[in-house]
Structures are given as structure tokens and as C-alpha cells.
Amino acid sequence: MKFVSYWHDTAPAFAGASTAPVEGHFDVAVIGGGFTGLGAALQLARGGARVAVLEAEHIGFGASGRNGGHLNNGLAHSYLAAKAELGKERAIALYRALDDCIDTLESVIAEEGIDCSFRRAGKLKLASKPQHFAAIARNFEAIHAEVDAETALLSSEDLKAEVGSSFHGAMLSKKSAMMHMGRYVTGLAAAAARHGATIFEKTRVVSQTQSGGVHRIETSRGRLTASNVIVATGAYTTRNFSYFRRRIIAVGSFIIATRPLTDKEVAATMPGNRTCVNSMNIGNYWRLAPDNRLIFGGRARFSATSDQRSDARSGEILRTSLAAIFPQLAKVEIEYCWGGMVDMTKDRYPRAGYHDGLWYAMGYSGHGAQLSTHLGMVLADAILGRPDRNPLQGLDWPAVPGHFGKPWFLPLVGLYYKALDRIQ
């Protein structure tokens, strides 16, 4: 078993990083070389801006290379809950922003010729209990009538052609997609560099100050100045950006990947070949990789630590969950086990905008793979003086009480959700 991300291990390394000293003046400095930062850099470079990307590790090191590979439209919340909390107009705008994100990815991939196995697969939200299906059906009725006609409600009988496991029904979101995350992030970086962005890897930001409209950024490899700065660091945000750290909860997300399944195993497990998520609070999500591995993940443990020991413990929990959902795969070999941090907000709505001289997009709360490129490009357009398309504009973002960077409360949250899963 390899304790590395499948996406990292099966994608070519980015070969276009600059080896020059970090110096000079740029129109925009982008901190973070994941989907958000690279999407912004590509759009800025295509718009004629001089842009530098500062990545502390390697391109796609963080959440962009440590996710389950889903590109799902729709909200992380139920649409009905979003309407009740935010109002119908904002809920619809956010829902449609997720649709726009998938369209943006499809366009960028086609325009830049990125080979990443992008496919409109559709997503199944699967009811693990009968009462969950009733809630999914209510949510479906509102979504289908008000915001997304490209949805369907499937019965347990319908699901026999989709998933080789027993569920009580599902909602199908037909616009959702999937891709190879590692090949995509390498291709996105190559496209940004090809259009003129300068990308620095192994370049950690040590400090950032501003005066007179100029930002001064000290890094582990030198210093530069910039007229604008985009913070695109998500769960990997450092102490020198304390405003964002107090509002972001870094939560471990853990994933395993089986050996490539045979055609017979695929037919018995995932004949529909869609992205899937079940309806438990501490739930699981899965899909087939391009080489027919089953990629299976979830919030196995409520932890803010991801290292080989932590990932291995979580991997055993995921293996047990996999066997419970798909008994036919109980003894299948697990060839990859990895984890990483995802950036959650207290209310699980993402945030993007401008604060105290800094542009930012983060807090994706499990929807970053699809949202991030789009929101990075939205920020770039705003910097370039184009119309503001930010669907999150004006959404309040209070700090998490008692939170200063290390989420000490995660075990308590885990116990709460485990209790909910037992009684609901």
C-alpha cells in the first residue's frame, strides 16, 4: 500500500516552475498553487497581467491533490435549508454558481487541451435510511421546480442499475462531473505558465505587509512587491494570515483506492459509473478512477492531522465502511491510502472577496474541487476591472469563537455527528 495521493502518484510532475530568484514587481502575487491560485493566475495572465504564484510545496500539494475527484453541482447543504437561512434569491444564486463552476472547468479543459479524463458523470445522493429518502425527495421537489430541472428522483429499484449496494433511493444531479485531479492541476499550471504566469514552487511566504497600495512579500527564496495579492491557501493558511485562520476550520479528509477492478467487479459494484455520496452525517463518497480503481473516502476521523500514522488509522476505518457498503469488495486489495486538510467554514458556505487589501477565496467545505478554479477566475476578473461575478459578495463571515488556528473542538463535533447518525 502506498501512503501517497493517487492523484499525485499517477500524474506527471509540473515541469514549468521558475528557478529564478523571487524578486521584482508583479501586478498580482497569488499565494497558493492549487486550483484557486492557478485558476486566478491563468485568467490574469490571459488578461495581460504580470502574475507570480507562490507555492510552499509543489503545485497541487494541498486539497487540490487530496480530494475524492468529484465535481458535483448543487449545494453542500440541502437547498431547502439554504433557502431558509439565506433567502430564495441567494440560495438560487449559489446553486447556479456551482453549475457555472462545472461549465468553467469544461471550458478551460477544452481551451487549454488538458488531458484529465473529464466526464459529465452525474452524481447520486443516496439515502442510507428510509427517512433520509423522504428528506431527499422533499429537497428534490424544490430543486427540480425552482432551480435545476436536470435532476431526477430514483427509487431503490432504479438504483439496481446504478450501484451494487442497497439504498432506499437517491437524487440524481445530471450536471455533475469527474476528472483526474492530478493531471488537471498539472495541466492548469502548464497553461498558466504558457500564458505568461511565473510559478515558484518550494517558496514559502514568510511575511506580507502593505503600504501606499504596494504589497511587500518576503519568501523563503527572496522578496517581491505586488499591486494586488490573492490568498488561495484554504486549510493550509499560515499564521501570518490570522484573519482567515480564525475563520477556517482545517479538517482531515481521508481516502483509499483499491487495485483496478475487473470488468465483472465494476459491473457488480458501480455499473452506473457516477459520483456517489451517502446521506449519513459521517458519510462516505466514492467513484471509479480512470483505471477502474474504486476511490472511497469520508470523514473517517474528526482530526486536523494528516500523516502516515493518522492516514493509516483512517484507512482502516474506511476499509470497514467499504466492506459494509460493498461486501463483494471486502477482501479487495487497497493500494493507496492518503489524507489531507480541507477548509471548512462554520456554516459550510464558502467565502470569496476582498478584505483589508487582500483578495481571497476559500472555505469550500468539501466542494473545492469544483468551486475553486471558477472562483479564482472570478477574483482575477475583478482585479482586471471586469464585471464582478462573485456569488458570495456580501456574505458575512464572523470568526469561529475560541478558534485561533488549531481546531481543538473537532473530536466533540465528531461525537455529536455520530450520535445524530444513531438516532436519525
Backbone torsions as a table, in degrees:
resi	resn	phi	psi	omega
1	MET	NA	136.1	177.7
2	LYS	-99.7	129.1	176.6
3	PHE	-94.3	58.9	177.1
4	VAL	-139.3	159.2	177.3
5	SER	-65.6	130.1	174.5
6	TYR	-56.9	-39.7	-179.0
7	TRP	-63.2	-43.0	178.3
8	HIS	-66.5	-41.9	-171.0
9	ASP	-73.5	-22.4	-174.3
10	THR	-114.7	22.2	177.7
11	ALA	-125.5	150.0	175.4
12	PRO	-67.3	145.7	176.8
13	ALA	-70.5	148.6	175.5
14	PHE	-70.4	126.7	-174.8
15	ALA	-105.7	4.4	-172.3
16	GLY	-105.7	16.3	-179.1
17	ALA	-69.5	143.7	-179.5
18	SER	-75.6	138.0	173.9
19	THR	-102.3	2.0	-179.2
20	ALA	-74.0	161.2	175.8
21	PRO	-61.8	150.5	174.9
22	VAL	-82.1	106.6	-177.1
23	GLU	-162.7	169.7	176.4
24	GLY	94.3	-175.2	-178.9
25	HIS	-115.6	138.2	179.7
26	PHE	-126.1	151.9	173.6
27	ASP	-64.2	-40.1	-178.3
28	VAL	-141.4	133.3	168.6
29	ALA	-107.0	125.6	179.4
30	VAL	-106.3	121.5	-179.4
31	ILE	-99.4	109.6	-177.9
32	GLY	118.4	123.0	-177.0
33	GLY	-108.9	44.2	172.4
34	GLY	-101.1	-160.7	-176.8
35	PHE	-59.0	-42.8	-178.5
36	THR	-62.1	-54.0	-176.5
37	GLY	-63.3	-41.2	-178.6
38	LEU	-73.0	-35.5	174.8
39	GLY	-61.8	-42.1	177.2
40	ALA	-64.3	-45.6	-177.9
41	ALA	-61.7	-41.5	178.8
42	LEU	-61.5	-48.5	-178.1
43	GLN	-64.7	-40.3	178.8
44	LEU	-65.0	-45.1	-179.1
45	ALA	-65.2	-40.1	177.3
46	ARG	-64.4	-25.8	178.5
47	GLY	-88.3	3.9	175.2
48	GLY	93.7	4.8	-179.5
49	ALA	-80.7	150.9	173.0
50	ARG	-90.2	115.1	-169.6
51	VAL	-130.1	139.5	174.7
52	ALA	-118.0	134.1	174.1
53	VAL	-106.0	126.7	-179.0
54	LEU	-111.6	108.3	-177.8
55	GLU	-114.5	124.9	-176.1
56	ALA	-68.0	-30.0	-179.2
57	GLU	-118.0	-111.7	174.6
58	HIS	-124.5	161.6	-178.5
59	ILE	-53.0	129.7	178.3
60	GLY	75.5	16.3	-175.8
61	PHE	-63.7	-39.3	-173.1
62	GLY	-82.8	-138.9	-173.8
63	ALA	-58.3	-26.4	-179.3
64	SER	-63.4	-24.1	178.6
65	GLY	-113.0	12.4	-173.7
66	ARG	-132.0	32.5	-176.7
67	ASN	-114.2	-178.9	-177.0
68	GLY	-87.3	-1.9	176.4
69	GLY	82.3	19.4	179.3
70	HIS	-95.1	143.2	173.2
71	LEU	-125.2	78.7	-171.1
72	ASN	-98.7	131.9	171.6
73	ASN	-82.4	175.5	-175.0
74	GLY	87.5	165.9	-175.1
75	LEU	-88.4	157.2	172.4
76	ALA	-65.9	-31.6	177.2
77	HIS	-88.4	171.5	166.6
78	SER	-71.1	146.7	178.5
79	TYR	-61.2	-37.7	179.2
80	LEU	-63.0	-40.4	178.2
81	ALA	-66.3	-40.6	178.4
82	ALA	-64.0	-40.2	177.1
83	LYS	-61.4	-44.1	-178.4
84	ALA	-65.2	-36.3	-175.6
85	GLU	-84.9	-40.7	-171.3
86	LEU	-109.5	-12.7	-173.6
87	GLY	94.1	154.4	-174.2
88	LYS	-62.9	-42.4	-175.7
89	GLU	-62.6	-46.3	-179.9
90	ARG	-68.1	-39.9	-179.9
91	ALA	-61.6	-43.3	178.4
92	ILE	-65.0	-42.3	-179.9
93	ALA	-60.9	-42.5	179.4
94	LEU	-68.3	-41.6	178.5
95	TYR	-59.7	-46.4	-178.0
96	ARG	-70.2	-26.1	175.1
97	ALA	-62.9	-36.8	176.5
98	LEU	-65.3	-37.1	174.0
99	ASP	-62.1	-44.6	179.9
100	ASP	-60.7	-36.2	-179.5
101	CYS	-60.4	-44.3	-179.4
102	ILE	-66.2	-39.7	177.3
103	ASP	-62.3	-41.5	178.5
104	THR	-60.7	-46.9	179.2
105	LEU	-59.3	-45.6	-179.3
106	GLU	-60.1	-40.7	-179.8
107	SER	-67.8	-47.1	-178.9
108	VAL	-60.9	-44.7	-179.1
109	ILE	-60.6	-42.4	179.5
110	ALA	-70.4	-45.7	-176.6
111	GLU	-65.1	-37.9	-175.5
112	GLU	-98.1	0.5	176.5
113	GLY	63.2	44.0	-177.7
114	ILE	-87.2	122.9	-179.4
115	ASP	-89.5	97.5	-175.3
116	CYS	-142.0	19.2	176.3
117	SER	56.5	39.2	176.3
118	PHE	-65.3	135.1	179.4
119	ARG	-153.3	134.7	173.6
120	ARG	-77.6	96.3	-172.4
121	ALA	-95.4	-28.8	-170.3
122	GLY	85.0	148.6	-178.9
123	LYS	-118.1	139.5	174.4
124	LEU	-108.7	122.0	168.3
125	LYS	-96.0	107.0	-167.7
126	LEU	-96.5	132.0	-179.9
127	ALA	-82.8	114.6	-179.5
128	SER	-80.6	-21.4	179.4
129	LYS	-133.9	155.7	180.0
130	PRO	-56.6	-41.3	-179.3
131	GLN	-66.9	-26.1	176.6
132	HIS	-68.2	-36.6	179.3
133	PHE	-65.1	-36.0	177.4
134	ALA	-61.6	-41.9	178.6
135	ALA	-67.8	-41.2	177.7
136	ILE	-62.2	-39.8	-180.0
137	ALA	-64.6	-41.3	177.8
138	ARG	-63.3	-43.5	179.1
139	ASN	-64.0	-42.7	178.4
140	PHE	-58.3	-45.4	-177.3
141	GLU	-57.7	-42.1	179.8
142	ALA	-70.7	-44.2	-179.9
143	ILE	-61.4	-49.4	-175.8
144	HIS	-62.1	-36.3	-177.6
145	ALA	-80.9	-32.5	-167.4
146	GLU	-109.5	-25.6	-169.6
147	VAL	-142.9	-25.8	-174.3
148	ASP	-149.8	97.4	179.6
149	ALA	-75.1	-13.4	179.5
150	GLU	-87.2	52.0	176.5
151	THR	-133.4	160.0	178.3
152	ALA	-147.7	151.6	176.3
153	LEU	-104.9	123.2	-176.2
154	LEU	-109.2	139.8	176.6
155	SER	-84.0	170.9	176.1
156	SER	-60.9	-33.0	177.9
157	GLU	-67.3	-42.0	177.7
158	ASP	-58.7	-34.7	-173.6
159	LEU	-70.5	-13.7	179.2
160	LYS	-62.2	-26.7	177.2
161	ALA	-88.2	-1.4	-174.8
162	GLU	-112.3	-47.5	-171.3
163	VAL	-137.4	133.6	179.8
164	GLY	-85.5	52.6	178.3
165	SER	-154.7	162.3	-174.4
166	SER	-92.8	119.7	173.4
167	PHE	-132.6	166.7	-172.8
168	HIS	-97.0	14.8	-178.7
169	GLY	129.0	177.3	-176.3
170	ALA	-164.1	160.6	166.5
171	MET	-105.2	130.9	178.1
172	LEU	-102.4	122.2	173.9
173	SER	-104.4	108.4	-167.1
174	LYS	-76.7	-18.3	-177.1
175	LYS	-81.0	-15.0	-175.0
176	SER	-64.7	156.8	-172.9
177	ALA	-140.7	-177.5	174.2
178	MET	-149.6	161.1	175.6
179	MET	-161.3	172.2	173.5
180	HIS	-85.4	110.6	-171.4
181	MET	-66.5	-37.2	-179.0
182	GLY	-67.6	-44.5	179.4
183	ARG	-67.8	-33.4	178.5
184	TYR	-65.8	-47.1	-175.2
185	VAL	-66.4	-36.4	175.6
186	THR	-64.6	-42.4	178.5
187	GLY	-66.6	-37.0	178.8
188	LEU	-66.3	-42.5	177.5
189	ALA	-63.3	-42.9	179.6
190	ALA	-62.4	-39.4	178.5
191	ALA	-65.0	-44.2	179.3
192	ALA	-60.8	-44.3	179.0
193	ALA	-64.9	-39.7	-179.8
194	ARG	-61.6	-32.9	179.1
195	HIS	-87.2	-0.3	171.8
196	GLY	118.0	-2.6	177.6
197	ALA	-70.3	143.0	174.9
198	THR	-100.1	121.2	-174.8
199	ILE	-113.7	121.4	178.9
200	PHE	-108.0	121.6	172.3
201	GLU	-98.2	165.3	-177.8
202	LYS	50.8	43.5	-176.5
203	THR	-130.5	95.8	-176.1
204	ARG	-88.2	132.3	176.6
205	VAL	-77.4	122.3	-178.2
206	VAL	-92.3	-40.3	179.1
207	SER	-156.1	157.0	177.5
208	GLN	-142.7	123.3	177.0
209	THR	-130.9	163.4	179.1
210	GLN	-145.6	145.0	173.5
211	SER	-161.2	142.1	178.9
212	GLY	60.0	30.5	178.2
213	GLY	78.7	8.4	179.3
214	VAL	-119.3	132.5	176.6
215	HIS	-96.0	134.1	175.2
216	ARG	-112.1	119.9	-174.7
217	ILE	-118.1	120.5	175.7
218	GLU	-97.0	129.5	179.3
219	THR	-123.7	174.2	177.8
220	SER	-69.8	-7.8	-178.3
221	ARG	-124.5	9.9	-179.2
222	GLY	138.8	-171.4	-177.5
223	ARG	-131.1	152.7	175.9
224	LEU	-142.9	169.6	172.6
225	THR	-121.8	157.3	-178.7
226	ALA	-151.8	150.3	176.5
227	SER	-80.0	-27.6	179.0
228	ASN	-138.8	152.1	176.8
229	VAL	-131.9	134.0	172.3
230	ILE	-111.4	125.6	175.3
231	VAL	-96.7	114.0	-175.3
232	ALA	-130.9	53.7	-170.8
233	THR	-108.8	-13.6	174.6
234	GLY	50.7	-128.8	-177.1
235	ALA	-69.2	-10.8	-178.5
236	TYR	-102.0	19.8	178.7
237	THR	-66.1	134.0	-175.5
238	THR	-94.8	171.4	-173.7
239	ARG	-61.3	-25.9	-178.7
240	ASN	-73.3	1.0	171.5
241	PHE	-125.7	62.9	-170.6
242	SER	-65.1	-30.1	178.6
243	TYR	-56.1	-43.9	-178.1
244	PHE	-77.6	-37.6	-179.6
245	ARG	-60.9	-33.1	179.9
246	ARG	-74.2	-12.3	-177.3
247	ARG	-112.1	-7.9	-179.7
248	ILE	-110.0	131.0	174.3
249	ILE	-106.4	114.8	179.3
250	ALA	-83.5	118.5	-176.8
251	VAL	-122.6	136.2	178.6
252	GLY	-71.0	135.2	173.5
253	SER	-121.7	133.2	-169.9
254	PHE	-126.4	143.7	-170.8
255	ILE	-144.0	145.4	170.9
256	ILE	-124.5	157.6	175.4
257	ALA	-134.9	131.2	179.7
258	THR	-76.9	173.3	165.4
259	ARG	-63.0	163.2	174.7
260	PRO	-57.5	130.0	-179.9
261	LEU	-79.8	150.1	174.4
262	THR	-73.4	164.6	177.4
263	ASP	-57.1	-38.7	179.8
264	LYS	-65.8	-41.8	178.7
265	GLU	-66.8	-39.0	176.4
266	VAL	-61.1	-46.4	-178.8
267	ALA	-62.4	-30.7	-178.8
268	ALA	-87.8	-11.5	-172.7
269	THR	-117.8	-51.3	-175.4
270	MET	-135.9	61.4	-177.8
271	PRO	-63.4	-27.1	-180.0
272	GLY	-80.8	-19.2	176.0
273	ASN	53.1	48.2	176.9
274	ARG	-111.4	176.0	167.2
275	THR	-84.1	142.9	-175.7
276	CYS	-132.5	145.0	172.0
277	VAL	-143.3	137.7	177.6
278	ASN	-93.0	176.5	-166.6
279	SER	-99.7	7.8	178.2
280	MET	-73.1	152.6	175.8
281	ASN	-62.9	-45.3	170.8
282	ILE	-99.7	82.3	-168.8
283	GLY	-102.7	-173.8	178.9
284	ASN	-130.2	158.0	176.5
285	TYR	-138.4	151.9	-177.3
286	TRP	-159.0	162.6	176.8
287	ARG	-166.5	166.1	172.3
288	LEU	-88.7	139.1	173.1
289	ALA	-78.8	168.7	177.6
290	PRO	-57.5	-26.6	178.4
291	ASP	-98.5	18.3	174.6
292	ASN	71.2	17.8	166.0
293	ARG	-71.4	148.6	169.9
294	LEU	-90.4	119.0	177.4
295	ILE	-97.8	118.9	-168.0
296	PHE	-130.9	120.6	-175.6
297	GLY	-136.6	-179.5	178.3
298	GLY	165.5	175.7	177.2
299	ARG	-85.5	69.4	-173.4
300	ALA	-59.4	-39.0	177.5
301	ARG	-138.6	144.3	176.7
302	PHE	-86.7	89.7	-173.3
303	SER	-137.7	148.5	173.9
304	ALA	-105.9	23.1	-179.7
305	THR	-121.4	132.8	173.1
306	SER	-133.9	104.0	171.0
307	ASP	-142.4	-179.2	-173.2
308	GLN	-61.3	-39.1	-179.0
309	ARG	-66.1	-46.3	179.7
310	SER	-65.3	-42.4	-179.2
311	ASP	-64.3	-38.1	-179.4
312	ALA	-65.3	-42.4	177.4
313	ARG	-61.1	-43.7	179.5
314	SER	-67.6	-36.0	179.2
315	GLY	-61.7	-36.5	177.9
316	GLU	-66.7	-38.6	176.4
317	ILE	-63.7	-42.2	179.9
318	LEU	-66.5	-38.4	177.5
319	ARG	-59.4	-41.0	178.2
320	THR	-64.1	-42.6	178.5
321	SER	-65.1	-40.6	178.3
322	LEU	-60.1	-44.0	-179.6
323	ALA	-66.7	-32.7	179.1
324	ALA	-69.7	-37.4	-179.1
325	ILE	-81.4	-40.4	-178.6
326	PHE	-125.5	80.6	-180.0
327	PRO	-56.0	-28.2	-179.1
328	GLN	-66.4	-15.2	178.7
329	LEU	-109.6	15.4	-174.7
330	ALA	-58.3	-32.6	-176.7
331	LYS	-108.0	9.9	-179.1
332	VAL	-67.4	145.6	-179.4
333	GLU	-70.0	136.3	174.1
334	ILE	-99.2	120.8	-174.2
335	GLU	-105.3	-18.7	177.7
336	TYR	-134.6	142.3	174.2
337	CYS	-144.4	122.8	-178.2
338	TRP	-149.6	166.7	177.6
339	GLY	-147.2	179.7	178.5
340	GLY	177.0	172.6	-178.5
341	MET	-93.0	136.6	168.9
342	VAL	-114.7	150.7	-173.9
343	ASP	-97.7	112.5	179.5
344	MET	-104.5	151.1	166.6
345	THR	-107.2	164.3	-177.4
346	LYS	-59.5	-39.2	-178.4
347	ASP	-97.0	0.7	178.4
348	ARG	65.9	19.6	168.3
349	TYR	-99.1	135.7	178.1
350	PRO	-68.9	168.2	178.3
351	ARG	-135.2	144.0	175.2
352	ALA	-154.5	143.2	179.3
353	GLY	161.9	-142.6	-173.5
354	TYR	-139.9	128.2	178.9
355	HIS	-143.2	125.1	172.7
356	ASP	50.1	44.9	175.9
357	GLY	86.8	-0.5	-177.5
358	LEU	-119.1	132.9	170.6
359	TRP	-85.9	148.9	-177.3
360	TYR	-155.5	154.2	168.8
361	ALA	-150.8	124.7	-176.9
362	MET	-172.9	-171.0	-179.9
363	GLY	72.3	35.9	-171.0
364	TYR	-69.6	-20.4	170.7
365	SER	56.3	44.5	177.3
366	GLY	92.3	-1.9	179.0
367	HIS	-116.3	20.4	-174.3
368	GLY	-68.9	-33.2	-177.0
369	ALA	-57.4	-37.7	-179.3
370	GLN	-90.8	-33.7	-175.1
371	LEU	-78.7	-34.6	-161.0
372	SER	-66.5	-46.6	179.3
373	THR	-58.7	-45.1	-177.9
374	HIS	-62.2	-47.9	-177.7
375	LEU	-68.3	-33.5	173.6
376	GLY	-60.4	-40.7	178.8
377	MET	-70.8	-33.2	176.0
378	VAL	-63.1	-44.3	177.0
379	LEU	-62.1	-42.6	179.2
380	ALA	-59.6	-42.9	179.2
381	ASP	-61.7	-40.5	178.7
382	ALA	-62.8	-42.4	178.8
383	ILE	-64.4	-36.4	179.8
384	LEU	-77.2	-0.1	178.0
385	GLY	83.7	15.8	178.4
386	ARG	-86.6	169.7	-179.2
387	PRO	-56.2	140.7	-178.8
388	ASP	-77.3	117.1	-178.9
389	ARG	-109.8	18.4	-174.1
390	ASN	-72.1	112.1	-179.0
391	PRO	-74.5	-8.6	-177.7
392	LEU	-104.2	5.2	-178.1
393	GLN	-55.2	127.9	174.9
394	GLY	84.1	1.2	178.9
395	LEU	-77.8	118.6	-176.5
396	ASP	-58.9	147.5	-177.6
397	TRP	-140.4	77.1	179.3
398	PRO	-72.3	154.4	175.5
399	ALA	-67.3	153.8	175.6
400	VAL	-78.6	120.2	-177.6
401	PRO	-55.9	131.6	177.5
402	GLY	75.3	7.8	-175.9
403	HIS	-110.0	123.4	-179.0
404	PHE	-127.5	16.2	176.3
405	GLY	137.5	-40.6	178.5
406	LYS	-104.2	115.8	-174.5
407	PRO	-78.4	80.5	-177.8
408	TRP	-62.1	-19.9	-172.9
409	PHE	-88.9	-1.3	-174.3
410	LEU	-59.6	-42.5	178.1
411	PRO	-58.4	-36.2	178.0
412	LEU	-66.5	-39.5	177.2
413	VAL	-61.9	-42.4	179.1
414	GLY	-61.2	-42.6	178.3
415	LEU	-62.7	-38.6	179.4
416	TYR	-62.3	-47.0	-178.0
417	TYR	-71.0	-32.6	174.9
418	LYS	-62.7	-39.6	178.1
419	ALA	-65.5	-41.1	178.7
420	LEU	-61.3	-42.1	-179.2
421	ASP	-64.1	-27.8	179.5
422	ARG	-75.2	-33.1	-172.9
423	ILE	-102.3	-17.9	-176.4
424	GLN	-96.7	NA	NA
